[in-house]
């Protein structure tokens, strides 16, 4: 496919100018449901400003460009007119500027678009349409099982928002993993069985994640990334993400067949050199809308009903899709734009430089950040309890952390990334939907991985040159918030442990924590 500039010759008056964003690659999109190829035209824009809005890593940029180009080709194969503005073929840095130019030169009767996945874009696109004097019709994103309005209606009934309540409601509404009105297997979740480490021997017989060799369209996209964004972080040498509907379906089938049966028990575990373990890696395809969550859930549930995967694994996976993914999207739209400014603890330190390189003596961070930059992927515990937790303990500005997460992950769209980072990893929203900060000492990382075996620091040491920075900063964090955490039922035990420390030990940790915080870039 060779994308060409739009609007190259005069055309008949356009009824609908259908704007499709890079994370809306759904052939069954509501924006396309009444598409008339005679009277309507599609607009897709590769905007360099979207890669610079946060300093996006090359794998993330490439995923979007490759998937967009394949999707445009699929639409064109139907005989549908697509004006595709590729990098280098137009002068506009931003999607909004490109849209404004198109509307000025060839105004349609109406702009039609699906609700964006980002508050910023929703506001700016609406402003462009208003300034152009062209009506804008937002259509509901039917990819999700719950609309923004439905989630807001549900949330009004609760003083505290908790995913578990929402998840149980979704199970009842959809009938997923339900038997005679009761949860399959006799429990709503099997978290207690799904938190095991791999032990000293490590993982065995892990099925390889399917790799999708770049075709010509994808290779052109990769070349465009290298040409237009040479200074951006990350590496494209191992790029093998599914960027078409067909490849995404193959990835789903391979996961359900080969990795779902072993997914649950060790879903929180980590291991050096094992970047994927039994995780699905389907979030990229789902967040691009190449996969519908209904078909993903149905495939997993069928595997359980046919005896090909146990209830612990299937329920754990379904909870991520039916529960957490839908819940976090609802939270985003409920709390924006204030969520972007949330900073409960008032943290203001800059992000350590090695978040962009992986060059640190901390093995856990070196491993998790390194694979993130190489592949655009890390699983949920690496994101939450390694990289996210460290940023919280190191008192890093939540905006800087959220921007980093949005920049480096191939599946990153703001509706998913910001609530997970600000709310879950950093507690920046003060516990809007989490009951406590997710913090632990280096002992947790040691228990759930082999990282500490390869580290310059010792997880049980809290002060001195060999002290694990995670452990040091964990105790320092508790001490800073001792009064508030002592009164909280979910953190009171941590404070009791803190108060068992000898005064001299506490003082040593405090002094060493100060040194660590002043030298974050050199850890």
N, C-alpha and C positions, 0 to 999 in steps of 0.2 A: 504494500500500500504506500502510495506517495501522497501525503496530505498536501492540499493546495489551498491558496488563499480563497476566502469566500468572496462572494459578490463580484465575480469577475465579469459578468455581463448583465444587461437589463433583463428583468423577469416580470411576469405578471404580478399583480398585487398579492401579497401573502396574507392568508387568513391567520394562521398560528405560527409564530416563531417559537419553536420548542427548544428550550435551553436544557441541555443535558450536561451535568457536572461529572467530574471524574470518578466520583463514588456513587454514581447512579446508573450503572451499566446493566440495567434490568430490562430485558426485552419485553416484559409484561408490565412495565412501568405505567402508572396511571397517566403520565404525561403523554403516552403514546396510544392510549386506548381508542381514541377517535381520530387517529392520524389519517389525513387525506394527502397522499403523495402528489396530488395535482395542485392543492391549494396551500399546503403547509410545508415548512422547511425546518430542518433540525440544525441547531448551532452547537458546536463543541469547540472548546478553546484550550489550547495548551498555553498557559500563562506563566511566564517565568517568575512573576511575583509570588505565585503560590509556593514555589520552591524556596523563595527568599523570605517569605513572611516569617517562617522559622527556618533556620539554616539546615534545610532538609538533606538527609543523607542520600547518596546515590541510589541505593536499593529502593528506597521509598519512592523517589521520583520516577525511577524506571518502571516500577509496578504500575503506577498510574498511567504513564505514557503508553506503555505496551498494551495494557488492557483497554485504554481508550481507543487506540488505533485499531485493535482487533474488533472492538464493538462497532466503530464507525464502518468498518468494512462489512460487518454482518448486516448492518442497516442498509448499506448501499446495495448489498446483494438482493435485498427485497425490492429494489427499485425505488427506495425512499431517498429523497434529496438531502444530502448532508453537507453543510458548509463547515469544514473542518479547518480551523486555524492552527496550523502546526508551528512549533518553535521556528523562528527565523523567517516565517512567511508573513508576519504582521508586526506592527510597531508597538503593540500594547503590552505593558507589563502585567496588567491586572485583567481578570475576567470581566469585571465591571466596565472597564474602559473599552474593551473589545465589544461588549454588548452595546454600550452607548453608541459606538461608531456604527455598528450594524443597524441599529434602530434609526439613527439619523439619516443614513443613506438609503434605507429600504424599509420604512416603517410598516409593520404588520398591523392587522386589526387587534392582535392580542399577543402578549408573551405568555407562554404556558411553561410551567416548570414544577417539578416535584419539590417539596420542602427540602431545603439543604440540610446537611448534617452539621452546619456551623452557623452560629448566631450571627457572626460578622458578615458572612455572605448573604444571609437572609436579609439583613438590614440594607446592605449596599446594593443588592440587586433590586430590591423594592424601590430604593431611592433613584436608581438609574431609570427605571420604568416610569416613575412619577415625573422626573425631569424631562423625559422624552415625550410625555403625554400619551403613553401607550398603556392600556389596561394590562394588569398582570394577574394571572390566575394561578395561585398556588394550589397544587393538588397534593392530597395526602400521600405520604410514603407508605404504601401498602406492603412493603417488604416486612415491616414490623407487625407483630401480632397484636400490639396495643398502640392505639393512636396517642398523640400528645394530649389530646383532650381527655381521652379515657383514663390515662395515667393521672392527670391532674384531678379528675373526679375521684379516683380511688384514693389519692394522697390526702384529700381533704378530710377523709374519715379517720386519720391517724395523727396522734400527737407526735409520735416518733416514727419515722419511716424506716422500715426494716425489710431487707430483701426476702427474708424467710416468709413473712406474711404475704408479700406480693407473689412469691413463687408458689405457695400453696394455693392461692386464689387462681393462678394461671393453670396449675395442674387440674383443678376442679373444672374450670371453664373449658379447657381443651380436651379433657379426658386422657391426657398423656400420662402414661405409667399409672393408670388407675384401674382398679378391679372392684366392681360392685360398690362404687362410691368411696372406696378406701385406697390409700396409696399402695402400689405394688410392693411386695416384699415386707409389708407391715410397718414401714417407716417412711417419713417424708424425705429424709436424707440419710446418707450413710457416711457422713464426714468422718466419724470416729474410726471407720475401717480404712479410710483413704489417706492416711497421713504417715505411712511407713517410709523409712529410709531404705536404701539398698544394702545396708550393712557393709562390712569390711570388703566383701568380695565384689561389690558393684553390680551393675545391671548386666543381664545376660539375655541373649537371643532377642535383641531389640530389632524389630523389622525396620528396614530402611524406608524413609519417607520418599515417595515417588518424586523424581526430578523431571522437569519438563524442559527439554532442550530448546533454546530460543530458535524460533523460525525466523524467516527473513524480516517480517514486520517487527518482531521483538528485537532482533539484532539492530535494525535501524533505530529503534527507540533507545537502545543501550548506547549506540554511537552518538545519538543526539544528546543524551545526558552527559557523556564525557566531553562533548564539544561545547555545550552551553554552560555546564556547571563543573568545570575542571577542579576548582578549589574546594568543592564540597566534600564532607567526610564520607567514609564508607568505600566499599569495593564492589565491583560488578563481576568479578571473575567467576564467582560461584552462583550467579543468578540463575534460578531454575524454578521460579514461582509459577503457578498456574495463572494465566492471564486471559484465558478464554473460558467460555461456559463449558465446553467439552472437557477441557483439562480439569476444571474445577470439579465436575462430576466424577471424573476418574480419581481425583484426590479424595473425594468423599468415600467412594466405594473402597478404595485401598485402606483408608483409615478404619472403616467399620469392619472390614474383613481381617486386617492384620494387626492393628494396634489397639482398637477399642477393648477387646477382651482383657488386655493387661493394663488398661489405662488407670483404673480407679485406685488401686492399692498404693501405687507410688506416684500419684499425680503431683505431690508436693516435693518430691525428691529431686536432687541435682547431682551431677557427676561430671568431673573434668573430661573434656573432649566429647561429651555426649550432648549435642546441641538440641536434639528433638525428643529423645526418649520415646514415650508412647503418646505424646500429645498429638492433636489433630492437625495443627497448622492451617485450619480452615478459616480462621478469622480474616485473613487477607481476602479470600474469595467472597466471604459473606459481606465484608465491609465495602467491597466494590460492587456488591449486589449481583455477583455472578452466581451465587447460591442463595436460595431462599431458606430461611431458618426452618420453615415447616418441613421441607424435604430432608434437611439435616436431622432434625428431631425424629422424623418418621423412620429414617434409615437406622438410627440408633435403637429406637424402640422395637423395630422389627427384629433386630439382632437379638434382643433380649427375649422376645416372645417366641422366637424360633430356637432358643437355647444356644445361640452362638456367642453370647456375651452375658456375663453375670450382672445382677441388678446393681451391685455396688459401682461397677464401671459405667454402666449405662445411665444410672441416675446421676452420678457425679458429672458426667458429660452433659446430660440434658439440663441440669441445673445451671451450667455455664451459659447455655444458649437461651432456654426458655425463661430462666430466672434472672441471672445476673445481667446478661446483655440487654434484655428488655428493660430491666429496672434502671440500669445506669443511663440508658438513653432518656428515660422519663425524668430522672433526676436532672440531667443536663438542661433540658428545656424548662423544667420547673424553676431552676435556680439561676439561669443566665439572665443578665450579664454579670450579676454579682459574684458568681462562682469564680470567675476569672480573677477577681480582686481579693478573694478570701486569703487570710493570713492570720489564723487564730493565735499563733505563738509569736507573731511579729518577727519572723526570721528574715534576715536580709543579707546573708553572706552570698558571695558569688559562687556559681557552680565550679567545682574543681576542674582544672583544665583537662585532667585525664579522663573525664567523661567523654571527651571527643577523641581520645587516642587509645584508651585501655592501658596506658603506660603507668602502672602503679604496682607497688610491692604487695598489695592486698590481693591474695589469690582469688578470693570470691569476686571482687570487683573486676579484676583483670580478666577473669573467665567470662563473666556475664556481660561486661561492657565490650570486650573483644568480639564475642560472637554476635552481639547486637550490631556492631559496626560492619562486621563481615557479611552478615546475612540479612539484617533487618528483622531479626526474630530473637526473642527470649521468652520463656514460659512464665506463667503468672507468679510463681514464687520468686524467680529471679527478679522480676520487675518489682514485686512488692517488698520482699523480705531481704533482698540484697541491695539493689540499686536505689529503690525508693526509701527503704528504711535508713540507709546511710545518709541520704540527702536530708531526711528529717532530723536525724541525730546531729548532723553537721550544721544544722541551722541555716540551710540554704533557702534563698528566696523562692517561694512556691512558684512564682511566674517563670523563673529561670528553669526550674525543674520541669514544669509542664511544657514549656517550649522545647526542652530537650527530648522529652518523650514523644511529642508530636513530630519532631524532626527525624528521629532515628528509626522508628518502627514501620515496617512495610504495611502493617494493618492500621496505621494511625490515622484516624479521623477525629475531629475534636469532640464530637458527642460521646465517643467512647473513651478517649484518652483523658480529658480534663477531669471528669468526676472520679475516675479511677486514681489519678495522681493527686488531685487536690483533696478529695474526700477520703479515699482509702489509704493511700500510701503516706500522705503528709498530714492528715487530720487538720488541714488548713481551714476547713469549714466548721471546725469545732464540734464534730460529731453529728453532723446533719443526718447521716444514715449509717454510721458505725458507732459502736458502743464504747470504743476505746481506741487509743493510738496503737497501731500495729508495730510494736517494738520488741526487740529481744537482744540478748547479748550474743557474742560470737559463738556461744555454746549451741545456739539453735542452728546456725549455719554448719557447725561441726557435726551436729547430729543428723542433719538432712543431706549432707554432701560429703565429698572427700576433699573439698577445697582447702581446708585447714592443713591437710598433710603437706601441701605444696606451698605453704605460705611463710613469709619472713616473720610473721607475728604469731602469737600464741593465744588461742581463744579464751583461755581461762585467766590470762594475766590482764589486769586492769590498769596498771601503771608501770612506767619504765620503758626502756627502748624496745623490749620484746612484746609489749602490751598490744593486744588486738585493738585497733582503733574503734571497731564496732563495740567492743566490750567497754572500753574507756568512755566512749560517748554515750553509751546506754546508761551507765550509772550516773554520769553527769546530767543527762536529760531528766532522769528520775529525781535527782537532787534539786534541779532547778524548779521542778513542778511538784515538789514533795507534798505541799499542803493540799493542792487540788486533787492529786492522784490518791492521797490517803483517804479522802472522803468519797472516792468513787469505788463502787463495789467490784468493778472489773479490773481495777489497777491497785487496789489496796494491798494485795499479796506482794506485788512488786515492791511497794514501799516498806512493807514489813521486812522483806529481805534486805533492802537498803539500810534500814535502821539496825540491822544486826551487825553491820560493819563496825569495826573499831574506829574511834574518832581519827586516829592517825592514818588509817587506811583511806577513810573518806577524804581526808585532806590531801593525801597523795594523789588520789584519783582526780580531785578537783584541779590540782596544780598541773597534772599531766594533761588533763582534758584541755586546759587553756593552751598548752603548747601544741596539741594536736589541731585545735581549731585555728590556730595562727599559721599552721604549716600544711593545710589540706592539699595544696598542689604538689607537695613533695612526699606524700605518704607512699 
